[in-house]
Every structure is written in structure tokens, then in C-alpha cells.
Amino acid sequence: MEWPALTERFLLYLAAECGLSVNYRESVRRSLARFTEWCRSRELTPQHITEPLLAEYRRLLHEEGLAFSSCRIAMVHLRRFFRYLNSRAVIEQNPAALVKGGAVRQAIPETLAAESVAKMLDATDADDIPYGARDRAILEMLYGSGLRVSELVRLRADQISWEEKFLRITGKGGKTRYVPMGTMAAKALQNYVQQARHVLAREGHRVPELFLSNRGERLTRERIRQIIRKRAAEAGLSEHVYPHIMRHSFATHLLENGADLRVIQDMLGHADLATTQIYTHVEAKRLVGLHRSFHPRGRKHE
């Protein structure tokens, strides 16, 4: 049985046998939709799912910037789902039985140095049509506008103001915000749209989203993650590079260069300033490092 059919049966079970609310079932539906999209991108069936794969998925949620509480809820939903599949003999063993509910919380987000970002961008040749142009635009947009990867894969042409170099983004909770495009990001995106996108598009297969796969379909979050990992490796970066680290780097580098925290909050689409304030800890950590490196009384002596 395919993932969609299993999901619907599980949701019916939650309603009919467990008596759970519509809101709870919709939360479960969203969790399972995200998980099953990841499974389909890797051609995984329910029988393929193991405890290590679920742990890998949990790390992915964390890397994409999902809040600690949201990661925990998603894993609770998956544990319940696989317990149901096991009870209905769809799978022989429950792979989620030993998987803990939440991802490990990181007090300070990981970031890349500006030099590392520049190195990766420079190594991605925008004149390589279509993939270099596409991947350069992806990297420039994630770093230059601080988009979430889910926002990037849904980006359409009607959300772009080329003249004003602004994007109209609908983020979490259906909230709309306006995000500036840097000159380099706008140039890379325009190059992709004009020179490369039509090469990837398939005749008779109309896809409104801008970023396409080699089959002319909308890129998935997992594919974006693979592209970024590949481009980082080609640039010789030793850091673990993933989509959300580009957003973290966007915010941190703005703060380092004097941007106001509330302006960064608006560009990131954070509902609460406290969420944005975590980047002040990144800056504080950097300043401590500078002090230890350069101040006569801050250096560590052997």
C-alpha cells in the first residue's frame, strides 16, 4: 500500500477510534506529508524504514530550522503512525519504538564564514547551462535573501519585483513579508530564468514554481539539500553545509555588519523578536574569540 493511502487510513483511525480533534489530525497530516515526501524522494516504502533512517530524518528537520518543539511533535506523530502500521501488520516491526521525540537543541546556530560562502558561490559557474545557472541562483537566493528552503522551492515568477528587487514571500502561518534581493542574487536569478529554466522545463508540463529538476518538476527540499552539499564539496569546504545554514549565515552576517535586529526579524519572517535574538549569541561568541586572539590579556598561554 502506498504512503497516501496509509496516511488516510491512519487519519481515519485517529478520528473514528481515537476520537481526536480535527486540529490534531491536521497537525498529523502535515507531519506525515513532510515525512512521506522525504520518503518518496528517496524511493522508500514503509518496509524500508529503520530506526537509523528516522534518526536521519529527525536531524534533517533540525537542519532545516524547525523549532525544537515542532521537531518533538513531528517525531511523536511518526511514533504513533508506525505503531499503527505495526498493529495492522503493514510492517513487521516498529522502527520508531526507540526513537526519541526531539532533536538535540543547539543553543547557537551554525554559520559559515563570509569567505566560505563566497568560495562556494564562486565555484558554482553561472555560465554552465542549465545546472550551474540554477544552482548559483539557489545559493544566491538562500544566502542573499535568507529564505527558508520551503519558501525557495515554492517561489514563483509572480512573487518577484525585478524593478524594485523585492520578493513577496508567504512564510509560516500564511504571513506575507517583503524581502529584498541583493544585486548578485537578482543577477543570478535573472540569469537562471532567462537562460536556463526553459532548458529544464518540459513541453506540455506547466510548473509554476521557478526552480526545476532535470525532469521539469519542482525541486524538493531534499534535492535542494543534495545540491548544496554537492556544491560545497566542489568548493572544497570542510564544513557541513545544508540549506538552513545559509539562512543562519544571512542573518549573522547582517548583524555583524550593523543591521538592526528588528530589520533582520522582518526579513526572516520571525513572529517573535526572541527567535531572532539567538543571532546575537553568534556575534557575542565571535567577539569573545577575537578578544582571546588579539587582546594581550585575552590570549591563552601554554
N, C-alpha and C positions, 0 to 999 in steps of 0.2 A: 504494500500500500504506500502511496506517495505522501510526502510531507503535508500538502494542503488538506488531504482527506483525513489524515491522522489528527491534524490540528483542529479541524471542525468537530471530529468525534470527541476530542478531549474537551473542547469548549461546551459541547452539548452535555457531557458528563458533569462538568462543573455547575451547569445551570440546573439540570434535571435531578441529579443525585446528590449534589453538594449544596444546592440552593444558594450559590454565591451570586453576588450582585452583578449588574451589567457593567459597572465601572471596573470592578475587579477583573471581569472576563475580558474587557477591552485592554486592560493593562497586560494581561496574559497574552492576548492576541498580538500585541505589539512586540512583546519579548520573543515570542515564537516566530514571528515574521522575520525579525532581525536574525535570529539563530538559523532558521531554515534557509534564508538567503545565503548565509555563510556556508551552510552545508551544500547547497546546490552548486555554489561557485567552485566547490572542491569535489563535487560528484560523490557526496557522502550520503548513504542511506542510514536509516535507524540502526541497522545491524552493524554498521561501521563505527558507530560512536563508542569511544572508550573514555576512561577517566582522564588520560593524558590529553586527549583532544578537547575535552570540556575545560580542562585547566588552561589549555592554549587559547580557547575562546574567551575565557574569563580575562586573561591577560590582554587580549585584543580589545575588549570593552574598556579596560583601564587605559590602554594606549590611545584609544580614540577620544579620551577625555570624559567618559561617562562618570558621573559622580559616584562616590563610594557607596552611598545608599542605593543608587539605581543599579549598580553592579550587583549588590547583595540581593535586591528584589528580583533581578533577572535570573540569578542562579537559583533562587527559591522556586521560581516558576519552572525552570528546567528540571529541578529535582522532582517536583510534583508531576510534571509531564512524563518523565522517564519511569517513575514509579507506576504511573497509569499504564504505560506501554508494556511494562513488565507484568503487571497484573492481568493484562489482556493477552499475554503470550505473543505479543508482536516482537518482543526481544527476549532473549533467554535470561539475561542478567541486567540489572540496573546499573549503568555506568556512572550515574550521578550520585550513588549512595554515599560515597566518601568525599565528594567534592564540597568544600566549604562554601558558605554563602557569599562572601565578599572578596573583592580583590584587595591586595595589600595597599593601604593608603600611603601615598607619597606626600610628605609634608611640603616639599619643594619640587615644582615641576622640572622635568629635564628640559634643557635647551641646547641649541647649537650655538657656537661662536659665530659671529657675523662672517668671519673668514671661511668657516666651514660651509656655510650656506652659499657664499659667493663661489666657492670652489665647485660645489655640486651644480649650481646654475651654469657656470661657465663650461662645465664638462658636458652639458646637455645641449647638443648642437641644434639650434632652432632652424637651420637650413636643411636638416635631414628630414625630408618629407616622406610620410606623414608623422612618423612616431617621435622624432626628435622635436618637431614643432609642437606636437600635442603635449609631450611630457614636459617641455620647457614651460609651456603655458600653465600646466597643472602646478608645477613647483612655484612659479612666479605668483600665481593666484593664492596659493596656500600661505606663502610667506609674505607677499605684498599686501594682502587684504585680510589675513587672519581667519579665513573661512574654516568652518568645520568641514570634514570630508563629506558628511551627509549633505551639506549645502552645496559643495562643489559638484557632486555627481548630479544634483538636480538643477544646476544652473542652465538657464535658457537665454536666448538672444534678447527676448523682450524685458529682461531684468537689467540690461546694460544701457547706461547713458554714455555713449562714446564721446560726445562733445564735452560733458562735464566730468568724465572719468569717474563715474559712480556706479555702484551695483545696488540694486534693490533686493535685499535678501530676506526671506521668510525663515526665521530660525525656530528654536524651541518654543512650544506653546503657541505657535502660529503668529508670533510677533514679527513685525516688519521693521527692518532697520536699513539705513543707507550707509554703505561702506565705500570709502574712496579706493580707487585703483591707483597705484603708483605708476609713474611713467613707464618703467620697464615692464610691469605686469600688463599694462594696457597694450604696449607694443607686442608683447609675446602672445597675448590673447588674440589681438587683431591678426597677427601673422598666421596663427593656427586657423582662425575662422576663414580667412581669405585664401590661404594656400594649401591647407591640409585636410580640413574637415570633409570636404566634398570627396576626397580620395577614400576616406573611411566609410562614408555614407553608402547605403545600398539602394539601388533604384527600386522604387515602389515600397520602400520600408521607411516610413517617415517617423523619425525620432526627434522630439522637440529639444531634448537636452543637448548641450553643446559637445560634451566630451564623449567620444565614441570608441568602441573597441574595434578590433580588426574585422569583426563580423557586422559592424554597423549598428551595434546595440549600445545602450547606455552603459558606461563603465560602472562597475560595482565598487563598493568601499574596499572589498578585499583586493580587487585588481589595482586600485589606486595604491594600496599598501605595497603590493608587489612591485609596481613601477618605481615607487620612491626608494624601496630597498635596493633595486637594481641600479638606479641612477647614483645612489650613494656609494655603492660598491665600485662602480665605474670611475667615480671621482676619487677613489682611494680613501674614503672616510672610514675611520676605525669605529666611530660612534654607531650606536644602534639608532637608525633613523626610521621614523614612522610618521604618518600624516599629522598627528596631533602635535608632534614636537615642532613642526613648522609654525603652528598657531602659537605655541608657547614662546617660540623664538621671536615671532612677530611682536607679541606683547612686551616681552622682556627688552628687546632692542629699542622699542619706542620709549619705554620707561627710562632706559639708560641714557637716551638722548634728550630727555627733558620733557616728554609728553605728559600731560595731566592725566591722573589716574581715571578721572571720570570720563575723559575723552576716550581712553582705552576701553573702559567699560562699555560705552556706547558702540564702539566699533566691533567689540567681541560679542555684543548682544547678551551680556550678563544682566540678569534681573536684579541682582544684589551686588553692591559695591564690594562686599566682603569676599565674594568669589574672585574679583579682580585683584584684591589686595594681596593675594598669595604671591603675585609677581614682585611685590616689594621685598619679599623674603629672598628672592633670587638676587635682586640688586644688593641687598644687605650682605648676602654671602659673598658676592663678588668684591664688595668694598673691603670686607674682612680679609679676603685673600690678597688684595692689593696692599693693604696695610702691613700684613705679615711679610710680603715680598719686598717692600720698599722702605718702610719706616725703620730707622736704626734700632728702635726699641721693640719692634714688632717681629723681627726675624727670629726664627728658631735657630739656636746654636747647637751644634753637635756636641 
